[in-house]
């Protein structure tokens, strides 16, 4: 059996990048669960994966709302693209299954200093 290199950090080991309010639009067949990893359109042309963690619930109904966090994959690739109040899509492929509204940014790499409005 191969031993895991303890120096490698995964998305599961990383701290969250943002705190958000999740709003699902009813297009999924099943509820989402803590640990769900859809893609998010963080800029007009950049789709990235992210790990959802929900506060106080294990699952969110297909048309439900929840508060929680997202840990993005490789946030250094899209710096300064988020601001509080920005609404980003939650996607499964090309299908939008909901939106996440940013309420707090933990990762300073992602915080926009200008509050751009490329996707509001």
Residue, then its C-alpha position, 0 to 999 in steps of 0.5 A: x500500500x502506498x503511503x500518503x505524503x503528509x506534506x501535500x495539502x488537499x482542498x479538504x485540508x485548506x481553510x475556507x476562502x469565503x463565507x456565503x449564503x447559498x441559494x439553490x434554484x430547484x433544478x437538482x434532483x437531490x439535496x446537496x450535502x456538506x462536502x458538495x463540490x460543484x463549480x463556481x463562475x468566479x469571474x466572467x470567464x473563469x469556472x473553478x471547483x469549490x468545497x461547500x461546508x454548511x453551518x448547522x445543516x447536513x443537507x440543503x433541499x434542492x430549492x433551499x437556502x443555507x449559510x456556510x463556506x466555500x474553499x476554492x481550488x487554486x484561488x491564486x489563479x484568479x486573484x482580486x475577483x471577489x467582494x462582499x455582496x457579489x453573487x456567483x453561480x453554482x454550476x454542474x457543468x453548464x447547468x446553474x443549480x444555484x447562487x452563492x452571495x459572498x458575505x465575508x472574504x477570508x482569503x485576502x488573495x481573492x478580495x477585490x480592492x476596487x469592487x469590480x462589477x464584472x458579473x453582478 
